Amino acid sequence: MRVALLGLGSVLTLAIAAFPVAASEIPSDRDKLFAALDTLAGGPELARGSAGSDAMAVIASEECTDSDLADLLGTYFLELERPFPNLLHVWLSRATLHGSDQQVREKLQGALAPVLAARIGKLFAERGAKLGAAAAASVTLRETVVNTMQLLAEIATRGTGLSEASRREIYGSLRSEIARYPYFLRKNVTIDVQARPLLATIRAQLYQIMRDIKPLDAHSFVADTGFHGRYAEFVRRDGLLVLDNNCLDEAQLQAIEDLRDAIPASLHNETRISVHNPCLGTPRNRDGSWWMLIRGSQGVNISGLRVGAVVANQFPADSEPIEVSAFCSVLQHELNHVVNAYGIRNNPALAARQAELVERAGADSQQFLRSQIEERSDTGLFRSAPQEFFASIANQYLSNSMQTMELGFERLLQGYAEPLNQFLFFLEVYSLSGTTSLFFTQSEACRYQVETVTLERNAKGFIRRVLVDGTPYEFVLDSRGYVTW
């Protein structure tokens, strides 16, 4: 790299001639970048703004080639082993994935990703199976481990600046780490989460990066990582990683398979199901937040409660109680968060309808199917956190769809139309705009029974009748497809 001095006219030229500056006092691009990154990592708040500008000036410079930048970042993170605290992660994540200049973003992604992969290898080489315990004992090391892996996961999933060759090389380097440390990095090995805190979560994040860094070759992935039995079947059939440290039993794994098969495939795109507590044993901070969340492509975290160990009623007091296993109530709730994020948000008409349904229900808890949840919140859960609206309805609908509809009709008789509109919305989403939809029932053993029901639509396409076991249920609609008297 060349260091250029930009003159500011003849006065500055004369000043430089009169007072020559020693070459050692002229900051190089390396010094400028490293000083900026150090400030971004934890310097005074007022200095971090200018430090960000200084860092980007070096990164975006045409004189700093892609290989130059890779060398600089390699020196900073690998040779000098600078810590990687949360403040630096926030800045680098924004610069790498959200910067305004796509060319600069991709340049930074291409230079940074191999360095992060190499640092993962170095962390394993330094501590081996003791990495998790060492990270648990040191905030600095923990942040370095977590942020290194999470940023690589973010680049793997959302970055556009990695070539196919680079992605294959990163995958290969991570595969080599598993081959080097099979006694704690292969999936078939169960980690003692009490003796080795955080290690199972670190391993789970490693698998997710490998899942996302290049197009999935299920056969090779299974062989490279040690996924086995039902876990290997999920990968081969669905590209799904169940990250549980071999903790879930057959009933739990069967429930996952049953429900994922039942939900229309075009509505959900999760690539992982994790079980932080208790399976991965991920420690928590005092505020309840996890020390390490798994980043990457779409995933959910569920409960590790055994099927039937805890049961809960999903319906309010003015409806017959339906108790189902807490394991499946959490599973169906979380998977329908994915339906909301993927199947609904990507459909402008459905997204607009859902927002309007929350608004129409307003502040009266009786206007919600899940009134018992809404009334517990002083501010109104579904208005303050609308992302919970659809997932919460799933707790009822996937437990017993018929009773969910009957609750809607009962509320209509009391003058509340919105619960029935919410039922129809769920029915609509699962219909994929077709002439059939799905009704669910569920046993306490978490086995789902799914029935196809026939829909009849009005001239505007709104559902006006559903035929269940030969019995028609009709809905009187206004011009906008909402239930009326």
Beta strands, then each sheet from edge to edge (+ up, - down):
strand 1: 241-243
strand 2: 272-274
strand 3: 299-301
strand 4: 311-313
strand 5: 323-325
strand 6: 436-442
strand 7: 448-457
strand 8: 463-468
strand 9: 471-474
sheet 1: 1+ 2+ 3+
sheet 2: 4+ 5-
sheet 3: 6+ 7- 8+ 9-
end
